[in-house]
Amino acid sequence: MEVATIVREKGPDYKSTPDEDGLWKKLIADLFEEFMLFFAPDLYEEIDFSIPLLLPLLQVFIISRKKTPSSSA
């Protein structure tokens, strides 16, 4: 006599919001000084790194920089 085994997997939870960029935010927050030195060396000299980084403040900075029209030189 054969017995069939049925395995039922739990489906994905589409109701929860995935954290798609959480790892990038953590990486930038952990290596912020090095990140600024590499990507914005002109701004690096003006930043006081003794002040703790607040990631929500960084997000506001990045969003505001995107909305500012670039000046043509």
Protein Blocks (a to p, Z undefined) as FASTA:
>chain_A
ZZddddddddddfkbccdfklmmmmmmmmmmmmmmmmmmmmlmmmpcfkbccdfklmmmm
mmmmmmpccddZZ
